[in-house]
């Protein structure tokens, strides 16, 4: 994903959860069903975006991604929350719920 398109997505008025991950990363693969469960739970309240750090090194570098998976929640271009590692769907939903309105 090019930086300009990424910027347009994260500058949205609704929350955008970005999953910085890599194809070779075991914990990243564990996030896929969690993010699907989250999407089913939140519907249109937020956008979920997956960014492959190997295919987008400049983008990953601009957010100082040093480990994957790293999840960052953006709203209106601002970082609201960030965590590395596998995070449960209900925890992610609670975080998004805090910022969706």
C-alpha positions as CSV (number, residue, x, y, z in Angstrom):
1,X,0.0,0.0,0.0
2,X,1.4,3.4,-0.9
3,X,1.9,5.9,1.8
4,X,-0.6,8.4,0.3
5,X,-3.4,5.8,0.2
6,X,-2.6,4.7,3.7
7,X,-2.8,8.4,4.9
8,X,-6.2,8.8,3.3
9,X,-7.5,5.7,5.1
10,X,-6.1,6.6,8.6
11,X,-7.4,10.2,8.3
12,X,-10.9,8.8,8.4
13,X,-13.4,10.1,11.0
14,X,-14.1,6.5,12.1
15,X,-11.4,4.4,13.9
16,X,-9.0,2.4,11.7
17,X,-7.2,-0.6,13.2
18,X,-4.0,-1.4,11.4
19,X,-2.4,-4.8,11.8
20,X,1.3,-4.6,10.8
21,X,2.3,-8.2,10.1
22,X,4.4,-10.5,8.0
23,X,3.7,-13.7,6.1
24,X,6.4,-15.6,7.9
25,X,5.2,-14.6,11.4
26,X,3.4,-17.3,13.4
27,X,1.6,-15.0,15.8
28,X,0.5,-12.8,12.9
29,X,-1.3,-15.9,11.4
30,X,-3.1,-16.3,14.8
31,X,-4.4,-12.7,14.4
32,X,-6.3,-13.5,11.1
33,X,-9.3,-15.3,12.8
34,X,-9.3,-12.8,15.7
35,X,-9.6,-9.9,13.2
36,X,-12.4,-11.7,11.4
37,X,-14.2,-12.2,14.7
38,X,-13.6,-8.5,15.5
39,X,-14.9,-7.4,12.1
40,X,-18.1,-9.4,12.7
41,X,-18.5,-7.8,16.1
42,X,-17.9,-4.2,15.1
43,X,-19.4,-4.1,11.6
44,X,-19.0,-0.6,10.1
45,X,-17.9,1.1,13.4
46,X,-14.3,0.8,12.3
47,X,-12.0,-0.2,9.4
48,X,-9.5,-3.0,9.8
49,X,-6.4,-2.9,7.6
50,X,-3.6,-5.4,7.2
51,X,-0.1,-4.1,6.3
52,X,2.7,-6.5,5.4
53,X,5.9,-5.0,6.8
54,X,8.0,-6.8,4.2
55,X,6.1,-5.4,1.3
56,X,5.8,-1.9,2.9
57,X,9.1,-1.3,4.7
58,X,8.9,2.5,4.5
59,X,5.4,2.6,6.0
60,X,6.5,0.2,8.8
61,X,9.6,2.3,9.4
62,X,7.6,5.5,9.6
63,X,5.7,4.0,12.6
64,X,8.8,2.4,14.2
65,X,7.4,-1.1,13.8
66,X,10.1,-3.4,15.3
67,X,8.0,-6.5,16.0
68,X,5.1,-8.1,14.4
69,X,2.2,-8.3,14.9
70,X,1.8,-4.7,16.0
71,X,-1.7,-3.2,16.1
72,X,-2.2,0.5,15.9
73,X,-5.6,2.2,16.2
74,X,-5.9,5.5,14.3
75,X,-8.6,8.1,14.1
76,X,-8.4,11.3,12.1
77,X,-4.7,10.5,11.5
78,X,-3.8,10.3,15.2
79,X,-2.5,7.2,17.0
80,X,-4.9,6.4,19.8
81,X,-3.6,3.0,20.9
82,X,-0.8,0.7,20.0
83,X,0.2,-2.8,21.1
84,X,2.5,-5.6,19.9
85,X,1.6,-9.2,20.1
86,X,-1.6,-11.2,19.8
87,X,-4.6,-9.3,21.2
88,X,-8.0,-10.9,21.9
89,X,-11.0,-9.8,19.8
90,X,-13.0,-8.7,22.8
91,X,-10.2,-6.5,24.1
92,X,-9.8,-4.9,20.6
93,X,-13.6,-4.3,20.5
94,X,-13.5,-2.6,23.9
95,X,-10.7,-0.3,22.7
96,X,-12.5,0.6,19.4
97,X,-15.8,1.2,21.3
98,X,-14.0,3.8,23.4
99,X,-13.2,5.8,20.3
100,X,-15.9,5.1,17.7
101,X,-18.2,8.1,18.5
